[in-house]
Amino acid sequence: PDFSLSVADEGTFMTDLLAAMRRWCIPESSSSQVWKMVQRVEHRLITEVGVFDNAMAKLNFMNGSHVVDGTDATTISSLSKLAKSLCQTYVETQRCQIINTGRGILLN
């Protein structure tokens, strides 16, 4: 059977991993220390998710991947996309929180 995960339909496993990554890797608080931490975490996540994606591709659990020199697999998963845009996602999350707080103030 084909257990691979296509880019369009990564399945429940990847969806759950993505939700967990968003929940645990994007802080709700905002400060200069948090921003520095997010930048460090982004770099680390890119590395770690890359290793994970490579392993998944080598095991043929992902479609659209290819192996280079028999050791390095490259694929684009939702996890990779989030890891590579963690800082931007954090900024967008902060912006939404600020907008929602402002909206709440105006409506009360």
C-alpha positions as CSV (number, residue, x, y, z in Angstrom):
1,P,0.0,0.0,0.0
2,D,1.0,3.6,-0.6
3,F,1.4,5.4,2.8
4,S,2.9,8.5,1.3
5,L,1.6,12.0,2.2
6,S,0.9,14.2,-0.8
7,V,1.6,17.9,-0.5
8,A,-2.1,18.7,-1.1
9,D,-3.3,16.1,1.5
10,E,-0.7,15.6,4.3
11,G,-3.2,13.7,6.4
12,T,-4.1,13.7,10.0
13,F,-0.5,13.0,11.3
14,M,1.0,16.1,9.6
15,T,-2.1,18.2,10.5
16,D,-1.7,17.3,14.2
17,L,2.1,18.0,14.1
18,L,1.4,21.3,12.5
19,A,-1.2,22.3,15.1
20,A,1.2,21.2,17.9
21,M,4.1,23.2,16.4
22,R,1.8,26.3,16.1
23,R,0.6,25.8,19.7
24,W,4.0,25.2,21.3
25,C,6.4,27.2,19.2
26,I,4.6,30.5,18.7
27,P,4.5,32.4,22.0
28,E,1.5,34.5,23.0
29,S,3.5,37.1,24.9
30,S,5.4,40.0,23.4
31,S,8.7,41.5,24.4
32,S,12.2,41.9,23.0
33,Q,13.4,38.8,24.8
34,V,10.5,36.8,23.3
35,W,11.4,38.1,19.8
36,K,15.0,37.1,20.2
37,M,13.9,33.6,21.4
38,V,11.5,33.3,18.4
39,Q,14.4,34.1,16.1
40,R,16.6,31.4,17.7
41,V,13.8,28.9,17.7
42,E,13.1,29.5,14.0
43,H,16.7,28.6,13.1
44,R,16.6,25.5,15.2
45,L,13.2,24.4,13.8
46,I,14.3,24.8,10.2
47,T,17.2,22.4,11.0
48,E,15.1,19.9,13.0
49,V,12.1,19.9,10.6
50,G,14.5,19.4,7.7
51,V,15.9,16.3,9.4
52,F,12.4,15.1,10.0
53,D,11.3,15.8,6.4
54,N,14.3,14.0,5.1
55,A,13.5,10.9,7.2
56,M,9.9,10.9,6.1
57,A,10.9,11.3,2.5
58,K,13.5,8.4,2.7
59,L,10.8,6.2,4.1
60,N,8.5,7.2,1.2
61,F,6.0,8.8,3.5
62,M,5.9,12.0,1.5
63,N,5.2,12.5,-2.2
64,G,7.0,15.2,-4.2
65,S,10.4,14.5,-2.6
66,H,13.6,13.5,-4.1
67,V,16.9,12.2,-2.7
68,V,20.2,13.8,-3.5
69,D,23.4,11.7,-3.3
70,G,21.4,9.0,-1.5
71,T,21.5,10.9,1.8
72,D,19.6,14.2,1.5
73,A,15.9,14.3,0.7
74,T,14.2,17.6,-0.1
75,T,10.5,18.1,0.3
76,I,8.2,20.9,1.2
77,S,5.8,20.1,4.0
78,S,3.6,22.4,6.0
79,L,6.0,21.9,8.9
80,S,8.8,23.2,6.8
81,K,6.8,26.2,5.6
82,L,5.9,27.1,9.2
83,A,9.5,26.6,10.4
84,K,10.8,28.9,7.7
85,S,8.2,31.5,8.5
86,L,8.1,31.3,12.3
87,C,9.1,34.9,12.8
88,Q,6.6,36.2,10.3
89,T,3.9,33.9,11.9
90,Y,4.7,35.3,15.3
91,V,4.5,38.9,14.1
92,E,1.1,38.2,12.4
93,T,-0.1,36.5,15.6
94,Q,0.9,39.5,17.7
95,R,-0.7,41.9,15.2
96,C,-4.0,39.9,15.4
97,Q,-3.9,40.0,19.2
98,I,-3.4,43.7,19.2
99,I,-6.2,44.3,16.7
100,N,-8.6,42.0,18.7
101,T,-7.7,43.9,21.9
102,G,-8.4,47.2,20.2
103,R,-11.6,46.0,18.8
104,G,-12.7,44.8,22.2
105,I,-11.9,48.2,23.7
106,L,-13.9,50.0,21.0
107,L,-16.9,47.7,21.3
108,N,-17.1,48.1,25.1
